[in-house]
């Protein structure tokens, strides 16, 4: 194999990896809500926003495996950190022992 072939193979590998990262990266980013629209969450650029009716709070988040871990001063109504589970169907499950149910991506 010559240098050009190796370089082309490496370029294809890097481009394929970048495409996969763009397609899968930020998978948790977006807006979510419960079927009634009462509970909403948004995850974007490392910032988390959670609203339960008129009660709304801000924080930050990180994706850790299949979990979205949101941290902030969420007050007495919500635990900190809030740990959501990312489901394969694109929904997220609210934290255990909280009033947040399964949330669907908002359209």
C-alpha distances in whole Angstrom, upper triangle without the diagonal:
4,7,8,6,7,10,11,10,13,15,16,16,19,20,21,22,25,26,27,28,30,31,32,33,37,38,41,42,45,49,50,54,56,57,61,59,61,58,55,52,49,46,45,43,44,47,49,53,55,58,61,63,65,63,60,58,55,52,48,46,43,41,40,38,41,43,45,47,49,51,54,58,59,62,64,63,59,58,55,52,52,50,48,46,44,44,41,44,43,47,48,50,53,53,55,59,59,60,57,56,53,52,50,48,50,49
4,6,5,6,9,10,11,12,14,16,17,19,20,21,23,25,26,27,29,31,32,33,34,37,39,42,42,45,49,51,54,57,58,61,59,61,59,55,52,50,46,44,42,44,47,49,53,55,58,61,63,65,63,60,58,55,52,48,46,43,41,41,39,42,44,45,47,49,51,54,58,59,62,65,64,60,58,56,53,53,50,49,47,45,45,43,45,44,48,49,51,54,54,57,60,60,61,58,57,54,53,51,49,51,50
4,5,5,6,9,10,10,12,14,15,16,18,20,21,22,24,26,27,28,30,31,32,35,36,40,40,43,47,49,52,55,56,59,57,59,56,53,50,47,44,42,39,41,44,47,50,53,56,59,61,62,61,57,55,52,49,46,43,40,39,39,38,40,42,43,45,47,49,51,55,56,60,62,61,58,56,53,51,51,48,47,46,43,44,42,44,43,46,47,50,52,52,55,58,58,59,56,55,52,51,49,47,49,48
4,5,5,6,8,10,10,12,14,15,16,18,20,21,22,24,25,27,28,30,30,34,35,39,39,41,45,47,51,53,55,58,56,58,55,52,49,46,43,40,38,40,43,46,49,51,55,58,60,61,60,56,54,51,49,45,43,40,38,39,37,40,42,43,45,46,48,51,55,56,59,62,61,57,56,53,50,50,48,47,45,42,43,40,42,41,45,46,49,51,52,54,58,57,59,55,54,51,50,48,45,47,46
4,5,5,6,8,10,11,12,14,15,16,18,20,21,23,24,26,27,28,29,33,34,37,38,40,44,46,49,52,53,56,54,57,54,51,48,45,42,40,38,40,43,45,48,51,54,57,59,60,59,56,54,50,48,45,42,39,37,37,36,38,41,41,43,46,48,51,54,55,59,61,60,56,55,52,49,49,47,45,43,40,41,38,40,40,43,44,47,49,50,53,56,56,57,54,53,49,48,46,44,46,45
4,5,5,6,9,10,10,12,14,15,16,18,20,21,22,24,26,27,27,31,32,35,36,39,43,44,48,50,52,55,53,55,52,49,46,43,40,38,36,37,41,43,46,49,52,55,57,58,57,54,51,48,46,42,40,37,35,35,33,36,38,39,41,43,45,48,52,52,56,58,57,54,52,49,47,47,44,43,41,38,39,37,39,38,42,42,45,47,48,50,54,54,55,52,51,48,46,45,42,44,44
4,5,5,6,9,10,10,12,14,15,16,18,20,21,22,24,26,26,29,31,34,34,37,41,43,46,49,51,54,51,53,51,47,44,41,38,36,34,35,39,41,44,47,50,53,55,56,55,52,49,46,44,40,38,35,33,34,33,35,37,38,40,41,43,46,50,51,54,57,56,52,51,48,45,45,43,42,40,38,38,36,38,37,41,41,44,46,47,49,53,52,54,50,50,47,45,43,41,43,42
4,5,5,6,9,10,11,12,14,15,16,18,20,21,22,24,25,28,29,33,33,36,39,41,45,47,49,52,50,52,49,46,43,40,37,35,33,35,38,41,44,46,49,52,54,55,54,51,49,46,44,40,38,35,33,34,32,34,37,37,39,41,44,46,50,51,54,57,55,52,51,48,45,45,43,41,40,37,37,35,36,36,39,40,43,45,46,49,52,52,53,49,49,45,44,42,39,41,40
4,5,5,6,9,10,11,12,14,15,17,18,20,21,22,23,27,28,31,32,35,38,40,44,46,47,50,49,51,48,45,42,39,36,34,33,34,38,40,43,45,48,51,53,54,53,50,48,45,43,39,37,33,31,32,30,32,35,35,38,40,42,45,49,49,53,55,54,50,49,46,44,43,41,39,37,34,35,32,34,34,37,38,41,43,44,47,50,50,51,48,47,43,42,40,38,40,39
4,5,5,6,9,10,11,12,14,15,16,18,20,21,21,25,26,29,30,33,36,38,42,44,46,49,47,49,46,43,40,37,34,32,30,31,35,37,40,43,46,49,51,52,51,47,45,42,40,36,34,31,29,29,28,30,32,33,35,37,39,42,46,46,50,52,51,48,46,44,41,41,38,37,35,33,34,31,33,33,36,36,39,42,42,45,48,48,49,46,45,42,40,39,36,39,38
4,5,5,6,8,10,10,12,14,15,16,18,20,20,24,25,28,28,31,35,37,40,43,45,48,45,47,45,42,38,35,32,30,28,30,34,36,39,41,44,47,49,51,49,46,44,41,39,35,33,30,28,29,28,30,32,33,35,36,39,41,45,46,49,52,50,47,46,43,41,40,38,37,35,32,33,31,33,31,35,36,39,41,42,44,48,47,48,45,44,41,39,37,35,37,36
4,6,5,6,9,10,10,12,14,15,16,18,19,23,24,27,27,30,33,35,39,41,43,46,44,46,43,40,37,35,32,30,29,30,34,35,38,40,44,46,48,50,49,45,44,41,39,35,33,30,28,28,27,29,31,32,34,36,39,41,45,45,49,51,50,46,45,43,40,39,37,36,34,31,31,28,30,29,33,34,37,40,41,43,47,46,47,43,43,39,38,36,33,35,34
4,6,5,6,9,10,11,12,14,15,16,17,21,22,25,26,29,32,34,38,40,41,45,43,45,42,39,36,33,30,29,27,28,32,34,37,39,42,45,47,48,47,44,42,39,37,33,30,27,25,25,24,26,28,29,31,34,36,39,43,43,47,49,48,44,43,40,38,37,34,33,31,28,29,26,28,28,31,32,35,37,38,40,44,44,45,41,41,37,36,34,32,34,34
4,5,5,6,9,10,10,12,14,15,15,19,20,24,24,27,30,32,36,39,40,43,41,43,40,37,34,31,28,26,24,26,29,31,34,37,40,43,45,46,45,41,39,36,34,30,28,25,23,24,23,25,27,28,30,32,34,37,40,41,45,47,46,42,41,38,36,35,33,32,30,27,28,26,28,27,30,31,34,36,37,39,43,42,43,40,39,36,35,33,31,33,32
4,5,5,6,9,10,11,12,14,15,18,19,23,23,25,29,31,34,37,39,42,39,42,39,36,33,30,27,25,23,25,29,31,33,36,39,42,44,45,44,40,39,36,34,30,28,25,24,25,24,25,27,27,30,32,34,37,40,41,44,47,45,42,41,39,36,35,33,31,30,27,28,25,27,26,29,30,33,35,37,39,43,42,43,39,39,35,33,31,29,31,30
4,5,5,6,9,10,11,12,14,17,18,21,22,24,28,29,33,35,37,40,38,40,38,35,32,29,26,25,24,25,29,30,33,35,38,40,43,44,43,40,38,36,34,30,28,25,22,23,22,23,26,26,29,31,33,36,40,40,44,46,44,41,40,38,35,34,31,30,28,25,25,23,24,23,27,28,31,34,35,37,41,40,41,37,37,33,32,30,27,29,29
4,5,5,6,9,10,10,11,15,16,19,20,23,26,28,32,34,36,39,37,39,36,33,30,27,24,23,21,23,26,28,31,33,36,38,41,42,41,38,36,33,31,27,25,22,19,20,18,20,23,23,26,28,30,33,37,37,41,43,41,38,37,35,32,31,29,27,25,22,23,21,23,22,25,26,29,31,32,35,38,38,39,35,35,31,30,28,26,28,28
4,5,5,6,9,10,10,13,15,18,18,21,24,26,30,33,35,37,35,37,34,31,28,25,22,20,19,20,24,26,28,31,34,37,39,40,39,36,34,31,29,25,23,20,19,20,19,21,23,23,25,27,29,32,35,36,39,42,40,37,36,34,31,30,28,27,25,22,24,22,23,22,25,26,29,31,32,35,38,37,38,34,34,31,29,27,25,27,26
4,5,5,6,9,10,13,14,17,17,19,23,25,29,31,33,36,33,36,33,30,27,24,22,20,19,21,24,26,28,30,33,36,38,39,39,35,34,31,29,26,24,21,19,21,20,20,23,23,25,27,30,32,36,36,40,42,40,37,36,34,32,30,28,26,25,21,22,20,21,20,23,24,28,30,31,34,38,37,37,34,33,30,28,25,23,25,24
4,5,5,6,8,11,12,15,16,18,22,23,27,29,31,34,32,34,31,29,26,23,21,19,19,20,23,24,27,29,32,34,37,38,37,34,33,30,28,25,22,19,17,18,16,17,20,20,23,25,28,31,35,34,38,40,38,35,34,32,29,28,26,24,22,19,19,17,19,17,21,22,25,27,29,31,35,34,35,31,30,27,25,24,21,24,23
4,5,5,5,9,10,13,14,17,20,22,26,28,30,33,31,33,30,27,24,21,18,17,16,17,20,22,24,27,30,32,35,36,35,32,30,27,25,22,19,16,14,15,14,16,18,18,20,22,25,28,31,31,35,37,36,32,31,29,27,26,23,22,20,17,19,17,19,17,20,21,24,26,27,30,33,32,33,30,29,26,24,23,20,23,23
4,6,5,8,9,12,12,15,18,20,24,27,29,31,29,31,28,25,22,19,17,15,14,16,19,21,23,25,28,31,33,34,33,30,29,26,24,21,19,17,15,17,16,17,19,18,21,22,25,27,31,31,35,37,35,32,31,29,27,26,24,22,21,18,19,18,19,16,20,20,24,26,27,30,34,32,33,29,29,26,23,22,19,20,20
4,6,8,8,12,12,14,17,19,23,25,27,29,28,30,27,24,22,19,17,16,16,18,20,21,23,25,28,30,32,34,33,30,29,27,25,22,20,18,15,17,16,16,18,18,21,23,26,28,32,31,35,37,35,32,31,30,27,26,23,21,20,16,17,15,16,14,17,18,22,24,26,29,32,31,31,28,27,24,22,19,17,19,18
4,6,6,9,11,13,17,18,21,24,25,28,27,28,26,23,20,18,15,15,15,16,19,19,22,23,26,28,31,33,31,29,27,25,23,20,17,15,12,14,12,12,14,15,18,20,23,26,29,29,32,34,32,29,28,27,24,22,20,18,16,13,14,12,14,12,15,16,19,21,23,26,29,28,29,25,24,21,20,18,16,18,19
4,5,8,9,12,16,17,21,24,26,29,26,28,25,22,19,16,13,12,12,13,16,17,19,21,25,27,30,31,30,27,25,22,20,17,14,12,10,12,12,12,14,13,16,17,20,23,27,26,30,32,31,27,27,25,22,21,19,17,16,13,15,14,16,14,16,16,19,21,22,25,29,27,28,25,24,22,20,19,16,18,19
4,5,5,8,12,14,18,21,23,25,23,24,21,18,15,12,9,8,9,10,12,13,16,18,21,24,26,27,26,23,21,19,17,14,12,10,9,12,12,12,12,11,14,15,18,20,24,23,27,29,27,24,24,22,20,18,17,15,15,12,14,14,15,12,14,14,17,19,20,23,26,25,25,22,22,19,17,16,13,16,17
4,6,8,11,12,16,18,21,23,21,23,20,17,14,12,10,10,12,12,14,14,16,18,21,23,25,27,26,23,22,20,18,16,13,11,9,12,11,10,11,10,14,15,19,21,25,24,27,29,27,24,23,22,20,18,16,13,12,9,11,11,12,9,11,11,15,17,18,21,25,23,24,20,19,17,15,13,11,14,15
4,6,9,10,13,16,18,21,19,20,17,14,11,9,7,8,10,10,12,11,13,14,17,19,22,24,22,20,18,16,15,13,10,9,7,10,11,9,9,7,11,12,15,18,21,20,24,25,23,20,20,19,16,14,12,10,10,7,10,11,12,8,9,9,12,13,15,18,21,20,20,17,17,14,12,11,10,12,14
4,7,9,13,16,19,21,18,20,17,13,10,7,5,5,8,9,10,9,11,13,16,19,21,22,21,18,17,15,14,12,10,10,9,13,14,13,12,10,12,12,15,17,21,20,23,25,23,21,21,19,18,15,15,13,13,11,13,14,14,11,12,11,15,15,17,21,23,21,21,18,18,16,13,12,10,11,13
4,7,10,14,16,18,15,17,14,11,8,6,5,6,10,11,11,10,10,12,14,17,19,20,20,17,16,15,15,14,12,13,13,16,17,15,14,12,15,14,17,18,21,20,23,25,23,20,21,20,19,16,16,13,14,12,14,15,14,11,11,11,14,15,18,21,23,21,20,17,17,15,11,10,7,8,10
4,7,11,13,14,11,13,11,7,6,4,7,8,12,13,12,10,9,10,11,14,15,17,17,14,15,14,15,15,14,15,15,18,19,17,16,13,15,14,17,18,20,18,21,23,21,19,20,20,19,16,16,13,15,13,15,16,15,11,10,11,14,14,17,20,22,19,18,14,15,13,9,8,6,5,8
4,7,10,12,9,11,8,6,5,6,9,11,15,15,14,11,10,9,10,12,14,16,16,14,15,15,16,16,14,16,15,18,19,16,15,13,15,14,17,18,20,18,21,22,19,17,19,19,18,15,14,11,13,11,13,15,13,10,8,8,10,11,14,17,19,16,15,11,11,9,6,5,4,5,9
4,7,8,6,7,6,4,6,9,12,15,18,18,17,13,12,10,9,10,11,14,14,13,15,16,17,18,17,19,18,21,21,18,17,15,17,16,19,20,21,18,20,21,18,16,19,20,19,15,16,13,14,14,14,17,14,12,9,9,11,11,14,17,18,15,13,10,9,8,5,5,6,6,10
4,6,5,7,6,7,9,12,15,18,22,22,20,16,14,12,11,10,11,15,15,15,17,18,20,21,20,21,21,23,23,19,18,17,19,18,21,21,22,19,21,21,17,16,19,20,20,16,16,13,15,14,15,17,15,13,10,10,10,10,14,16,17,14,11,8,7,7,5,6,9,9,12
4,6,8,9,10,13,15,18,21,25,25,23,20,18,15,14,13,13,17,18,18,20,22,23,24,23,25,24,26,26,22,21,20,22,22,24,25,26,23,24,24,21,20,22,24,24,20,20,17,17,17,16,18,15,14,11,13,13,13,17,19,19,17,14,12,10,9,8,7,10,10,12
4,5,8,10,13,16,19,22,26,26,24,20,18,15,13,11,10,14,16,16,19,21,23,25,24,26,26,28,28,25,24,22,24,23,25,25,26,22,23,23,19,19,22,24,24,21,21,19,20,20,20,22,19,18,15,15,15,15,18,20,20,17,14,12,11,11,10,11,13,12,14
4,6,7,10,13,16,19,23,23,21,17,15,12,10,9,9,12,13,14,16,18,21,22,22,24,24,26,27,24,22,20,22,20,23,23,23,20,21,22,18,18,21,23,23,19,20,18,19,19,19,22,19,17,14,15,15,14,18,20,20,17,14,12,12,12,9,10,11,9,12
4,7,10,13,17,20,23,23,20,17,14,11,8,6,5,9,10,11,14,17,19,21,21,24,24,26,27,24,22,20,21,19,21,21,21,17,18,19,15,15,19,21,21,18,19,17,19,20,21,23,21,19,16,15,15,14,16,18,18,15,11,10,11,12,11,12,14,12,15
4,7,11,14,17,20,20,17,14,11,8,6,5,6,9,9,10,12,14,16,18,18,20,20,23,24,21,19,16,17,16,18,18,18,14,16,17,13,13,15,17,17,14,15,14,16,17,18,21,19,17,14,12,12,10,13,15,16,12,9,7,8,10,8,10,12,11,15
4,7,10,13,17,17,14,11,8,6,5,7,8,10,10,9,11,12,14,15,15,18,18,21,22,19,17,15,16,14,16,16,17,14,17,18,15,13,16,17,17,14,15,13,15,15,17,19,18,15,12,11,12,11,14,17,17,14,12,9,10,11,8,9,10,9,12
4,7,10,14,13,11,7,5,4,6,9,11,13,12,9,10,10,11,12,12,14,15,17,19,17,14,11,13,11,13,14,15,13,16,18,15,13,15,15,14,11,12,10,13,13,15,18,17,14,12,10,11,10,12,16,17,14,13,10,11,11,8,10,9,9,13
4,6,10,10,8,6,5,7,9,12,14,15,14,11,11,10,10,11,10,13,13,17,18,17,14,11,13,11,13,14,16,14,18,20,18,16,17,16,15,13,14,12,14,13,16,18,17,14,13,11,14,13,15,19,20,17,17,13,15,14,11,11,9,9,12
4,7,7,6,5,7,9,12,15,17,18,17,14,12,10,10,8,7,9,10,14,15,14,12,9,10,9,12,13,16,15,19,21,19,17,17,16,14,12,13,11,13,12,15,17,17,14,13,12,14,14,15,19,21,18,19,15,16,15,13,13,11,12,14
4,5,5,7,9,12,15,18,20,21,19,16,14,11,11,9,9,10,11,15,17,17,15,12,13,11,14,15,18,17,21,24,22,20,20,18,17,16,16,15,16,15,18,19,19,16,16,15,18,17,19,23,25,22,22,19,20,19,16,16,13,14,15
4,6,9,11,15,18,21,23,23,22,18,16,13,11,9,9,10,11,15,17,18,16,13,14,12,14,15,18,19,22,25,24,22,22,19,18,17,17,17,18,17,20,22,22,18,19,18,20,20,21,25,27,25,25,22,23,22,19,19,17,17,19
4,7,10,13,17,20,23,23,21,17,14,11,9,6,5,6,9,12,15,16,14,10,10,9,10,12,15,16,20,23,22,19,19,16,14,14,14,15,17,16,20,21,22,19,19,17,19,18,18,22,24,22,23,20,22,21,19,19,17,18,21
4,7,10,14,17,19,19,17,13,11,7,6,4,6,9,11,15,18,18,15,11,11,8,9,10,13,13,17,20,19,17,17,14,13,13,14,14,17,17,20,22,23,19,19,17,18,17,17,21,23,20,21,18,20,20,18,18,17,17,20
4,7,10,13,16,16,14,11,8,6,5,5,6,9,11,15,17,16,13,10,9,6,8,9,11,11,14,17,16,13,14,12,11,10,12,12,15,15,18,21,21,17,16,14,15,14,14,18,19,17,17,15,17,17,14,16,15,15,18
4,7,10,13,13,11,7,6,5,6,8,9,13,15,18,20,19,16,12,12,9,10,10,11,10,13,16,14,12,14,13,13,11,13,13,16,16,19,22,22,18,16,14,16,14,15,18,19,16,16,13,16,16,13,15,14,14,17
4,7,10,10,8,6,5,7,8,11,11,15,16,19,21,19,16,13,12,10,11,11,11,9,12,14,11,10,12,12,12,10,12,12,15,16,18,21,21,18,15,13,13,11,12,16,16,13,12,10,13,13,11,14,14,14,17
4,6,7,6,4,6,9,12,14,15,18,20,22,24,22,19,16,16,13,14,13,13,10,12,14,11,11,14,15,15,13,15,14,18,18,21,24,22,19,17,15,15,13,14,17,17,13,12,10,13,14,12,14,15,14,17
4,6,5,6,9,12,14,17,18,21,22,24,26,23,20,18,18,15,16,15,15,11,12,13,9,10,13,15,16,14,16,15,18,19,21,24,23,21,17,16,15,12,14,16,15,11,9,8,11,13,12,15,16,15,19
4,6,7,11,14,17,20,21,24,25,27,29,26,24,21,21,19,20,18,18,14,15,15,12,13,17,19,20,17,20,19,21,22,24,27,25,23,20,18,18,15,17,19,18,15,12,11,14,16,14,16,17,16,19
4,6,10,13,17,20,21,25,26,29,31,29,26,23,22,19,20,18,16,14,14,15,12,14,18,19,21,18,21,21,24,25,27,30,28,25,23,21,21,18,20,22,21,17,14,14,17,19,17,19,20,18,21
4,7,11,14,17,19,22,24,26,28,26,23,20,20,16,16,14,13,10,10,11,9,10,14,15,17,15,18,18,22,23,25,29,28,25,22,20,19,16,17,19,18,14,13,13,16,18,17,19,20,19,22
4,7,10,14,16,19,21,24,26,24,21,18,17,14,14,12,11,9,10,12,10,11,14,14,15,14,17,17,20,21,24,27,26,23,20,18,18,15,16,19,19,15,14,13,16,18,16,18,18,17,20
4,7,10,13,16,19,21,24,23,19,16,15,11,10,8,8,6,8,11,10,9,12,11,13,12,15,16,19,20,23,26,26,23,21,18,18,15,15,18,18,15,15,14,17,18,17,19,19,18,22
4,7,10,14,16,19,22,21,18,14,13,9,9,7,8,7,11,14,13,12,13,12,12,12,14,15,19,20,23,26,26,22,20,18,19,16,16,20,20,17,17,15,19,19,17,19,19,18,21
4,7,11,14,16,19,19,16,12,10,7,5,4,7,8,11,15,14,12,12,10,10,10,12,14,17,18,22,25,25,22,20,17,18,16,15,19,20,17,18,16,19,20,18,20,19,20,23
4,7,11,13,16,17,14,10,8,6,5,6,10,11,15,18,17,14,14,11,10,10,12,13,16,17,20,23,24,20,19,17,18,16,16,19,21,18,20,18,20,20,18,20,19,20,23
4,7,10,13,13,10,7,5,4,6,9,12,13,16,19,18,15,14,11,9,9,9,10,13,13,17,19,21,17,17,14,15,14,14,17,19,18,19,17,18,18,16,18,17,19,21
4,6,10,11,8,6,5,7,9,12,16,16,20,22,21,17,16,13,11,11,10,11,12,12,16,18,20,17,17,14,16,15,15,18,21,19,21,18,20,19,18,19,18,20,23
4,6,7,6,5,6,9,12,15,19,18,22,24,23,19,17,15,12,12,10,9,10,9,13,15,17,14,14,12,14,14,14,17,20,19,21,18,19,17,16,17,16,19,21
4,6,5,6,7,11,13,17,20,20,23,25,24,20,18,16,13,12,10,10,10,10,13,15,18,16,16,14,15,15,14,17,20,20,22,19,20,18,18,19,19,22,25
4,6,8,10,14,16,20,23,23,26,27,26,22,20,18,16,15,12,11,9,9,11,12,15,14,15,13,14,16,15,17,21,21,23,20,20,18,18,19,19,22,24
4,7,10,13,16,20,23,22,25,26,24,20,19,18,15,14,10,8,6,5,8,9,12,11,11,10,11,13,13,15,18,18,20,17,17,14,15,16,16,19,22
4,6,9,13,16,19,18,21,22,21,17,15,14,11,10,6,6,5,6,9,12,14,12,12,9,9,10,10,12,16,16,18,15,15,13,14,15,16,19,22
4,6,10,13,16,15,19,20,19,15,14,12,10,8,6,5,6,7,11,14,15,13,12,9,10,10,10,13,16,15,17,14,15,13,13,14,14,17,20
4,7,10,13,13,16,18,17,13,11,9,6,6,5,7,9,11,14,17,19,16,15,12,12,11,10,13,15,14,16,14,16,15,15,17,17,20,23
4,7,10,10,13,15,14,11,10,7,5,5,6,8,11,13,17,20,21,18,16,13,13,11,10,14,15,14,16,13,16,16,15,17,17,19,22
4,7,8,11,14,14,10,9,6,5,6,9,11,15,17,20,23,24,21,20,17,16,14,12,15,16,15,17,15,18,19,18,21,21,22,25
4,6,9,12,12,10,9,6,7,9,12,14,18,20,23,26,27,24,22,19,19,16,15,17,18,16,17,16,20,21,20,22,22,23,26
4,6,9,10,9,9,7,9,11,14,17,20,22,26,29,30,27,24,21,21,17,16,18,18,16,17,17,20,22,21,24,24,25,28
4,7,7,6,7,7,9,9,13,15,18,21,24,27,27,25,22,19,18,14,13,16,15,12,13,13,17,19,18,21,22,22,26
4,6,6,8,9,11,12,15,17,21,24,27,30,30,28,25,22,20,17,15,17,15,13,14,15,19,21,21,24,25,25,29
4,6,7,10,12,12,16,18,22,24,27,31,31,29,25,22,20,16,15,16,13,11,12,14,18,21,21,25,26,26,30
4,7,10,12,11,14,16,19,22,24,28,28,26,22,19,17,14,12,13,11,9,9,11,14,17,18,21,23,23,27
4,7,9,7,11,12,16,19,21,25,25,23,20,16,15,11,9,11,10,7,8,9,13,15,16,19,21,22,25
4,6,6,9,12,15,18,21,25,25,23,20,17,15,11,9,10,9,8,10,11,14,17,17,21,22,24,27
3,5,8,12,15,18,21,24,26,23,21,17,16,13,10,12,12,11,14,13,17,18,18,22,22,24,27
4,6,10,13,16,19,22,24,21,19,15,14,12,9,11,12,12,14,13,16,17,17,20,21,23,26
4,6,10,13,16,19,20,18,16,12,11,8,6,9,10,9,11,10,13,13,14,17,18,20,23
4,7,10,13,16,18,16,14,10,9,7,5,8,11,10,13,11,12,12,13,16,17,19,23
4,6,9,13,14,12,10,6,5,5,5,8,12,11,12,9,10,9,10,12,13,16,19
4,6,10,11,10,8,5,5,7,8,10,13,13,15,12,11,9,10,12,13,17,20
4,7,8,7,6,5,7,9,11,13,17,16,17,14,13,10,10,10,11,15,17
4,5,6,5,6,7,11,13,14,18,18,18,15,13,9,10,10,11,15,17
4,5,7,9,11,15,17,18,22,21,22,19,16,13,13,12,12,16,17
4,6,9,11,15,17,19,22,21,21,18,15,11,11,9,10,13,14
4,7,10,13,16,18,21,20,20,16,14,11,9,7,7,11,12
4,7,10,13,15,18,17,16,13,10,7,6,5,6,10,12
4,6,9,12,15,14,14,10,9,6,5,7,8,12,15
4,7,8,11,10,11,8,6,4,6,9,11,14,18
4,6,9,7,8,5,5,6,7,11,13,15,19
4,6,6,8,7,8,9,11,14,16,19,22
4,5,8,8,9,11,13,17,19,22,25
4,7,9,10,13,15,19,22,24,27
4,5,8,11,13,17,19,21,24
4,6,10,12,15,18,19,23
4,7,8,12,14,16,19
4,6,10,13,15,18
4,7,10,12,16
4,7,9,12
4,6,9
4,6
4
